[in-house]
C-alpha cells in the first residue's frame, strides 16, 4: 500500500465516515501526542497499522477556547515525515503556485470551504468563522493539517494535501508508532 492508496481507501476507515473513539483509541492518541487528546470527536482516519493517525476535533475546547483545527494528525512517524517535506521548501513552492495557477487556487479554495462546512456540522463558532487551517485558502503554512485533511476526506478534496501525501514515504512500514494495549472492539 502506498500513501496515496491509504488516502483513497481510508486504510480501514471509510472516507467521511465517523468512527467512534474507543478507550484504546484514546490511549493510543495520548501516547502519540504525549498528552491527553483534547476535544476529540472521532477517528477520522486509521493508519494501515490500524492505529488512529487523524482525529476529528470539536470546534471548541472543553474550556470554551475556539479550536479551528478540525483534522488533527496524531501519528508522530507521519508527522516527522511531513516535517521533512516542510523543511524542503515545499510549502513556499506550493504557495507560489497558488498565485499563478487559477485552477489550483480554485480547488484549494473549495477545500477550504469543504473544511469549514464539515467543521460547522459540529457547531458554529463565531470567533473562528471563515478560518480553516494550514493556510487555506490563499497560502500553505502547515502540511500536517493539509495531509490530515486529505486522509480524512479522501482524494480529490484537498489538492495540496493530496500532493504532499503522495510525496510521503510509507510511514507505517516499520510497524505501528504505538502498540495497542487492547482491541478496539
BAPASE-599854 format. One record per residue: x, y, z of N, C-alpha, C in turn. Coordinates in pm, whole numbers, plus 32768, in hexadecimal, padded with zeros to 4 digits. Last residue first. Layout:
REM residues N
    n.u    n.v    n.w   ca.u   ca.v   ca.w    c.u    c.v    c.w
      X      Y      Z      X      Y      Z      X      Y      Z
...
This chain:
REM residues 185
    n.u    n.v    n.w   ca.u   ca.v   ca.w    c.u    c.v    c.w
   7B17   7EB3   87BA   7A8F   7E81   87C9   7A77   7E44   8851
   7C1C   7EF9   87BB   7BBA   7F64   87B2   7B2E   7F32   87CF
   7CEE   7E49   88A9   7CA5   7E54   882B   7C42   7EC7   8831
   7E06   7EDD   8953   7D8B   7E8D   8950   7D48   7EA1   88C9
   7EE8   7F66   8923   7EE5   7F13   899C   7E6A   7EBD   89A4
   7FA7   7F99   87FE   7F24   7F9A   8840   7F29   7F3D   88B8
   80D3   804C   87E1   8092   7FC8   87EC   800E   7FD5   8836
   8119   8148   86FF   80F0   8129   8788   80AE   809F   8785
   815E   813D   85FA   81A6   819D   864D   818D   8183   86E1
   8179   7FF6   8564   812B   8063   85A1   8183   80BE   85F7
   8272   7FC1   845F   821A   7F98   84CC   81D6   8010   850B
   82F7   8026   838C   8348   7FEA   83F6   82F5   7FC0   846F
   822A   8098   82F0   8274   8022   82BF   82C6   7FDC   832C
   81A0   817F   831D   8178   810A   836B   81CF   8090   8350
   81ED   8238   8261   8215   824D   82ED   81F7   81D6   8346
   8260   8225   8133   81FC   81DA   8182   8224   81DB   8217
   82B3   8381   80EA   82D3   82F2   80ED   8267   82A9   813D
   81F9   847A   8034   8225   843D   80B2   824E   83AB   809F
   818A   84D9   7F4E   821A   84E8   7F5E   8251   84A3   7FDB
   8078   84BC   7F6C   80BD   8469   7F07   8155   846D   7F15
   804C   8587   8028   8039   84FB   804E   8081   849E   7FEC
   806E   866C   7F8C   80CD   8650   7FF8   80C4   85BD   8022
   7F8A   864C   7EE5   8010   8651   7EAC   8079   8630   7F16
   7EB8   865A   7F9E   7ECB   85E1   7F4D   7F59   85DB   7F15
   7EDD   8760   7FF4   7EEA   86F2   8054   7F02   866F   800B
   7EA2   87DD   7F07   7F2A   87E9   7F3B   7F43   8782   7FAA
   7D91   879B   7EDB   7DF8   877A   7E79   7E86   8780   7EAF
   7CA3   8708   7F88   7D0A   876C   7FA3   7D81   874F   7F47
   7C01   864D   7EFA   7BC5   86BA   7F47   7C2B   872A   7F5C
   7C84   857C   7E80   7C35   85D4   7E2D   7BF6   8648   7E77
   7C6D   8471   7F74   7CAD   84B7   7F05   7C4C   8510   7EB8
   7BED   84B4   80C3   7C05   8462   804D   7C3E   84B4   7FDB
   7BD0   852A   81BA   7B69   8544   8154   7B77   84EC   80DA
   7CB1   84CB   824D   7C2A   84C2   8283   7BBF   84CE   8216
   7D8D   84FD   81A5   7D76   8476   81D9   7CE5   8467   8207
   7D6F   8613   8179   7D69   85B4   8109   7D4D   8526   8139
   7D90   8674   827F   7D13   868D   8237   7D03   8629   81C4
   7E97   8624   82AF   7E2B   85EF   8303   7DA4   8601   82BD
   7F15   86C5   81EF   7F19   8633   81E1   7EAB   85F4   8234
   7EDE   87BF   8263   7EAE   87A0   81DC   7EAE   870B   81C2
   7F5C   87AD   835B   7ECB   87BF   8356   7E95   879A   82CC
   8066   8793   8306   802B   8730   8360   7F92   8736   8357
   80AD   8875   8278   808C   87FD   822C   804C   8792   8283
   806B   89B7   82A4   8076   893D   82F6   804B   88C5   82A4
   8050   8A86   81F3   80A4   8A9E   8268   80B2   8A23   82C2
   8008   8B06   80C4   8023   8A86   8105   8080   8AA1   817A
   7EF4   8BE2   806B   7F81   8BBF   8079   7F8D   8B36   80BA
   7DE0   8C06   8056   7E39   8C53   7FFE   7ECD   8C30   8008
   7D20   8B9D   8102   7D1C   8B74   8076   7D88   8BB3   801E
   7E06   8ACE   81B2   7D9A   8AD8   8150   7D4E   8B5B   8167
   7EBB   8AAF   827A   7ED0   8B1E   8220   7E63   8B2F   81B7
   7E6C   89E8   8327   7ED6   89C9   82C7   7EF5   8A38   8265
   7D0A   8A26   833A   7D8A   89FF   8373   7DEF   89EC   8303
   7C1B   8B12   834C   7C29   8A81   8348   7CB0   8A5E   8387
   7B42   8C0C   8397   7BCC   8BE1   83AC   7BCF   8B49   83A9
   7A36   8C4A   838D   7A87   8C65   8317   7B19   8C3B   8322
   7A25   8C74   84E7   79DB   8C73   8469   7A38   8C9A   83F6
   7A81   8C6F   85E2   7AD8   8C33   857B   7A91   8C2A   84F5
   79BD   8CE6   867C   7A46   8D19   8688   7AA4   8CE2   861D
   78D3   8C4F   8655   78E2   8CD0   8613   7973   8D02   8613
   78A8   8B12   860D   78F2   8B61   866F   7917   8BE5   862C
   77AF   8A20   85E6   77EA   8A9A   85B1   782C   8AE7   8624
   77D0   88C3   85E6   77AF   893D   862F   77F8   89B5   85F6
   7806   87FB   853E   781B   87DF   85CD   77FD   8859   8624
   77EB   8861   8447   778B   87F8   846C   7796   87D5   8500
   78C6   8908   842D   7848   8944   8459   77DE   88DC   8479
   7980   8858   83C0   7990   8885   844B   790D   88BE   8480
   7919   8843   82BA   791E   87CD   8311   7929   87F8   83A3
   793D   894D   8262   78B7   8912   8265   78B4   8898   82C1
   7A55   896A   8270   79FD   89BD   82C3   7972   8980   82D0
   7A9F   88AA   81AF   7AD1   88A0   8238   7A74   88ED   8297
   7A2A   8915   80CA   79FF   8891   80FA   7A28   887D   818C
   7ABE   8A04   80B4   7A2D   8A0A   80CB   79F7   8984   80FF
   7BBE   8996   8084   7BA7   89EE   80F7   7B12   89F2   8119
   7B8A   891C   7F8F   7BB3   88CA   8003   7B9B   8918   8084
   7B57   89FD   7EF3   7AEB   899C   7F09   7B0B   8942   7F80
   7C5A   8A67   7EF3   7BEE   8AB3   7F34   7B77   8A56   7F50
   7CD1   89A0   7E5C   7CFD   89B3   7EE6   7C95   8A04   7F34
   7C55   89C9   7D66   7C45   8948   7DAB   7C6A   8953   7E3F
   7CB3   8ACC   7D2F   7C24   8AB2   7D3C   7C0A   8A2F   7D87
   7DC7   8AA0   7D1C   7D93   8AFC   7D81   7CFE   8AE5   7D99
   7DCB   89F5   7C3E   7DFA   89C6   7CC0   7DC2   8A1E   7D2F
   7D6A   8AA7   7B7B   7D22   8A2A   7B98   7D49   89F3   7C20
   7E2C   8B75   7B7B   7DA2   8B90   7BA0   7D53   8B14   7BC3
   7F61   8B98   7BD5   7F10   8B2C   7B9D   7E80   8B3B   7BD0
   7FE5   8C60   7C5E   7FE8   8C62   7BCB   7F90   8BF8   7B89
   7FCD   8C3E   7D6E   7FC6   8CC7   7D39   7FBA   8CCA   7CA1
   8001   8B34   7D9D   7F78   8B65   7DB2   7F64   8BEF   7D73
   8115   8B2B   7D7E   80BF   8AF2   7D15   802F   8B22   7D22
   8166   8B9B   7E72   8185   8BE0   7DF5   812D   8BAD   7D83
   8111   8ACD   7F1D   80D5   8B52   7F28   80ED   8BA2   7EA9
   81C2   8A02   7ECC   8131   89F1   7EBA   80EA   8A78   7EBF
   82B6   8A72   7F1C   82A0   8A53   7E8E   820B   8A43   7E73
   828D   8A7B   802F   82A4   8AF7   7FE4   8289   8AE3   7F4F
   827A   8969   8066   8209   89C3   8083   8216   8A45   8036
   8376   88FC   8020   82FF   88DA   7FD2   828C   893C   7FEA
   8460   8911   80A8   8432   8987   8061   83B4   8971   8011
   84A6   8840   814A   84DC   883F   80C2   84B7   88BD   8072
   8419   8846   8234   84A1   887D   8235   84DE   8887   81A9
   8334   87BB   81E6   832C   884A   8203   83B5   888A   81FE
   839D   86B7   81D0   8367   86FB   8159   8361   8792   8170
   83D9   868D   82DE   8445   868B   827B   8419   86CF   81FA
   82D8   8690   8347   8336   86F9   836E   83AC   8701   830E
   827A   85A1   82E3   8242   861D   82AE   829D   8693   82D1
   830C   84F2   8383   831E   84EF   82F1   82E9   856F   82B1
   829F   8538   847D   832E   854A   8462   8349   854D   83CC
   8195   84E9   845E   81B5   8575   8477   8248   8593   8459
   81B2   83D4   8447   8180   8421   83D5   81A4   84B4   83E4
   820A   83AB   854E   825C   8380   84DD   8232   83C9   845E
   813B   8407   85F3   81BB   844D   85F3   8217   8425   8580
   7FEF   8436   85A2   805D   83D6   8596   80E4   841F   8592
   7F2B   84FC   8599   7F5D   84D0   861A   7FD9   8477   8612
   7E9D   8613   8507   7EF6   85A3   84EF   7F36   857B   8573
   7D5B   8679   8512   7DD8   8684   855C   7E29   8604   8545
   7C6A   873F   848B   7CB0   86BF   8478   7D3C   86CC   84B0
   7C26   8841   84EF   7BC4   87D5   84EC   7C08   874D   84E5
   7C99   8946   8590   7CD0   88CF   854E   7C70   885A   855A
   7C2B   8A19   8627   7C0C   8A0F   8598   7C3C   898F   8554
   7B98   8A43   8747   7C01   89EA   8714   7BE6   89D1   8680
   7B55   8B27   8852   7B3E   8AFD   87C7   7BB5   8AAA   8795
   7B26   8AC3   89A1   7B83   8AFC   893F   7B60   8ACC   88B3
   7A8E   8A3B   8A5C   7A4F   8AA5   8A0E   7AA7   8AE5   89A4
   7AFC   8961   8AD1   7B02   89DD   8B1F   7AC5   8A55   8AD4
   7AE5   88A1   8A09   7A8E   8896   8A7E   7A8D   8917   8AD1
   7AFA   8951   88CB   7B30   88FC   8935   7AD2   88FE   89AD
   7A49   8947   879E   7A5E   898F   881B   7A90   892B   8883
   7A25   88A0   86CA   7A54   8926   86AD   7A67   897E   872A
   7AAF   8758   8707   7A43   87B9   8714   7A7A   8845   86FA
   7B68   8692   8617   7B55   86D6   8696   7ADC   8733   8692
   7BCF   855B   85A1   7B7C   85D0   8587   7B5B   860E   860F
   7D19   84DB   856F   7C9D   84E4   85BD   7C51   8560   8590
   7DE9   83FF   84CA   7DA7   8481   84C3   7D29   8479   8518
   7E3A   830B   8511   7EA5   8368   84EE   7E6E   83F4   84D6
   7DF0   81F7   85E2   7DC6   8279   85AF   7E42   82C7   8582
   7E76   80BE   856C   7E70   8129   85CF   7E31   81A5   8591
   7E90   8010   8496   7E10   8014   84DB   7E0A   8078   854E
   7F5A   8025   83E3   7F76   7FD2   845A   7EFC   7FC8   84B5
   7EFD   80DF   832A   7EF6   8051   8306   7F16   7FF3   837A
   7E4A   81C7   83FD   7EC4   819D   83BA   7EB2   810B   838D
   7D0B   8251   83DC   7D62   81EF   841C   7DD7   81D0   83C1
   7C5D   8381   8410   7CA9   8329   83B7   7CFE   82CC   840C
   7BC2   83EC   84D7   7BA6   8416   844E   7BEF   83C0   83E7
   7B25   8394   85F1   7B9B   8370   85A4   7B79   8390   8513
   7A8B   84AD   869B   7A89   842C   8656   7B13   8411   861C
   7AB7   857D   8750   7A2E   8555   872E   7A2A   84C8   86F4
   7B7D   8617   8845   7B74   85AD   87E1   7AE3   8583   87CE
   7BCD   86E2   88F3   7B5B   86F9   889B   7B4C   868F   882E
   7D19   8673   8912   7CB3   86D5   8937   7C49   86DA   88CA
   7DCD   855A   8994   7D93   85A4   8924   7D25   8602   8955
   7ED5   8571   8A81   7E4C   854A   8A65   7E17   859A   89EE
   801F   8546   89F6   7FBF   8589   8A4E   7F33   8556   8A2C
   80AF   84DE   892B   80F7   84F9   89A8   80A1   8545   8A0C
   803D   848F   883F   804C   851F   8857   80A2   853E   88D1
   8040   8376   8858   8076   83B7   87E0   8097   8449   87FB
   7FBA   8357   894B   8047   8330   8941   8089   8370   88C6
   7EBE   83B4   8900   7F06   83F4   896E   7F9B   83D3   8969
   7E81   82FA   8839   7E92   8387   8815   7EDD   83D1   8883
   7E6E   820F   88D8   7ED0   8219   886A   7EEB   82AB   8849
   7D9A   8256   8982   7E1D   8235   89BA   7E8B   8240   8950
   7CCB   8276   88C8   7CF6   82E8   891C   7D80   82CF   8956
   7CBA   816C   886A   7CE0   81D9   880F   7D13   8251   885E
   7C60   80EF   8954   7CE2   80C8   891A   7D14   8134   88BB
   7B67   8164   8971   7BCC   817E   89D7   7C57   815B   89A3
   7B06   81DA   8827   7B05   817B   8895   7B6C   81A5   88FE
   7A42   82AF   8773   7AC4   82A3   87B3   7AB7   8245   882A
   798F   8258   8647   7993   8279   86D5   7A1F   8262   870D
   79CA   82E7   8513   79DE   826F   8562   79E1   8297   85F4
   791E   8375   8406   794F   8383   848E   795C   82FA   84CF
   7981   837D   82BC   792D   8336   831D   796A   8343   83A8
   7A31   83EA   8208   79BD   8439   822F   7963   83F6   8296
   7A99   82B2   8193   7AA7   8343   818B   7A24   8386   81AF
   7AAD   81A5   8276   7A6E   81DE   8200   7A76   8276   8203
   7BD2   812C   82E4   7B6B   818B   830E   7B2C   81C6   8292
   7C8F   808C   8273   7C40   8052   82DF   7BD3   80AF   8312
   7CFD   814A   81C1   7D52   80F4   8213   7D06   80BE   828C
   7C75   81DE   8109   7C5B   81FB   8195   7CAC   81A6   81F4
   7CB2   81C8   8004   7C5C   8160   803C   7C40   8174   80D0
   7D47   82AD   7FCE   7CD3   828D   7F7C   7C79   8224   7FB9
   7E15   82BB   8085   7DB3   8327   8082   7D37   82FD   8037
   7E9F   81D2   8049   7E67   81E4   80CF   7DFF   8251   80D2
   7EF8   820F   7F4A   7E94   81A7   7F5C   7E50   81B5   7FE3
   7FB3   82D2   7F89   7F3D   82F9   7F3B   7ED0   8290   7F45
   8070   8236   8017   8023   829E   805B   7FA8   82C7   800C
   8038   80DC   7FAF   8081   815A   7FAA   8031   81C3   7FF4
   8055   7F8A   8000   8000   8000   8000   8059   807C   8000
